[in-house]
Amino acid sequence: MNAAPAITAAKGRHGRSAGASAAKSAEPDSAEPRWLAEVRLRAARRVLWLRQLWSDQGYQDEHLLAISHSEVDRALAPGSAAADAERAFYRSDEQAEKLTGEIAGLGASQADSRLEHIVGTFGLSGLDTALLMLATAGAADHAIGRVFGYLLDSTDAADPTPALAATLFDLREESPPGPDSPLVTWLLATPVAAAPDAFAWSAGWRADALLLPALMGRKPRGDRPGSDRSSGDWSAGCTGRAFKVPAGPVLRPDAVAEITGFVKGLGPSRPSGLPIEIELVGAPGSGRTTLAAQAAGKLGKSLVAVDATALGSGPELIANATREVRRALLDGAVIAWEHAEAVPQLAWQQIVATQLSFRSVPAPVPGAADYQTIRRSIACAPIGRRERIALWSSLTARHAPPAVADWALRPAEVTVAASVAPAGDREVAEVCRRMLMASTPELARPLPLPYEWTDLVLDQQTTAHLREFEAQAGHRGEVLDDWGFARLTSLGRGTAALFAGPSGTGKTMAAQVLARSLGLDLYRVDLAGVVSKYIGETEKRLRDLFEACERAPVLLLFDEADALFGKRTQVRDAHDRYANIEIDYVLQRMEQFDGVAVLATNRKGDLDTAFVRRLRFIIDFAPPGPAERERLWRIALEGATDLAGTPLTGQLNWHELGRELDLTGAGIKSVVLAAAFLAWGDGSPITERHVLAAARRELAKQGVVVRSSQSEPQ
């Protein structure tokens, strides 16, 4: 045997004076939490015993041995005998007895509420608790790690082991923590070694350092001095936020009642205590977290909202999610997972489920049968005009502007708009417009809105029909929501019209006038970009288009609509079958559209009859008669001047122009523009000669032969 100095021999030289100093250094610090003081006292008492044990050398010069004779004797002695000897020492030694009294005094003093809260919440056993105390003490004070090494007869700092915890706290009869221990399940503490040695008596353990702020009694950032946080702040390292129910109306009282009734109806008697998961289906900003907080409040719980996109991926995701659930449980709160669709379904199966939780998703999540969770899906439908106004009124004393009352804003968007209320209704409308137009796809192109009703020249019947369409599109909210007629529009709340008539009769211009009058933007659908030769691609593009424009303050114009809404044909081959499927989808999606749409065509007879039946308005645009044409000529030319104010038109016979030249409104615009260039070339005002020459060319494009008498001034 080598003659190197033994560890035990080196320790044995300290003698009783060292033991006394150890007892003195372990005196409790009033600034420390009780659990940490108890760890120091128990470690100090154990130090006294070990020094006593190591100082008893029964063999001469054995301190020169690497492994002494006494050390071998102690190792081979029965464990019960060693334990009894240690207990006897604690009763007989003055310093050890004093430490035992101090330990008992700690237990009789004010309870350590934070540690006991963890123990009670997660059901820790005595040995679990002791090991957690030791591991957390090592994380709180790295010098204690060297003490653990000393107690474990090691030359280096060490992590506490179940054996050390059982010895210090006299829990030798309990079994060491296993893989299913609450310490492991909730990441309170984890073994350092890898399997299969991870759960051995001699395996070291480390605590989650994120528990330290609460267990050390530190106040969370933002607390006022002297504020009572006896329950601790368990949010360290977590991204979840305590979500308080906002002041204001309950927008979905039926959904709150459905959730609370379901949970209370199951009660604690549900089979095997299966956890309940409420799936909240709705778009971002639809108030899903608020709904969860309102339901939790009715059940006597608070809510912690966690953005699932911030959890990371892989093992990190599971660990972060577990800490979020742990924090919610310690806060006595229900957890609500926002953007739950970001977490793979397989990962959800590895995250510990609580008795009640919420998941916010944009659409119901399909999945295999799960017999370990009770699930319920609740749809967060769009709120109506009445709810928007009520929410707005709870946020500001100002009257709700039309943009808030009439546009399909979600609760979160109404809240943002209310913050802009002091700037005025116009600024509120612009903010709302930007929020709603953020996702407008490239398949639609904006059109300018230069025209008003006075610029639109149509017969009286067509104008009246357009005014009726304007009234229905502009006052849908009042009639459907305030009057309660939304019950008759179960499929869709939109307003759609068909503008049918020859080219140039004012269909697009009428759409521009309507959009400007209704305070909407006008977007024309690019049919070339929508229609695809690939199966299913057209439907996908249309779905994206409708979803993007459904809530946006836009009037959607489908020009040449017969190309998209044509008649279904008899199926002769696969091409016909897929073409019919495409038309069927368009018909169904158009019926469900909640916005305002105009379809323009000059081939009304080519449209599918089932689609025509679904339209609320069919407005026929006829070519203008003599009176309308005269008015169009006057609007285009009468009173025209240059920048200097010089008249640009000569003597024109308005009545004859309207009676003799059979042109549409678009044709008259082309003629006026061509006549202006002819007059500029002649260096003279626009005369009837210029107008008739331009008209002859315009009519010739249409295949109309103009008599020479028509091209001569009268």
Secondary structure by P-SEA (a helix, b strand, c coil): ccccccaaaaaacccaaaaaaaaaaacccccccaaaaaaaaaaaaaaaaaaaaaacccccccccccccaaaaaaaaccaaaaaaaaaaaaaccaaaaaaaaaaaaaaacccaaaaaaaaaaacccaaaaaaaaaaaaaaacaaaaaaaaaaacccccccccaaaaaaaacccccccccccccccccccccccccccccccccbbbbccccccccccccccccccccccccccccccccccccccccccccccaaaaaaaaaaaaaaccccccbbbbbbbbbcccccaaaaaaaaaaaaacbbbbbbcccccccaaaaaaaaaaaaaaaaaacbbbbbcccccccaaaaaaccccccbbbbbcccccccccccbbbbbbbbccccaaaaaaaaaaccccccccccccccccaaaaaaaaaaccccaaaaaaaaaaaaaccccccbbbbbcccccccccccaaaaaaaaaaaaaaacccccccccccccccccccbbbbbbcccccccaaaaaaaaaaaacbbbbbbccccccccccaaaaaaaaaaaaaaccccccccccccccccccccccccaaaaaaaaaaaaaaaaaaaccbbbbbbbcccccccaaaaaaccbbbbbccccaaaaaaaaaaaccccccccccccccccaaaaaaccccccaaaaaaaaaaaaaaaaaacccccaaaaaaaaaaaaaaacccccccccccc
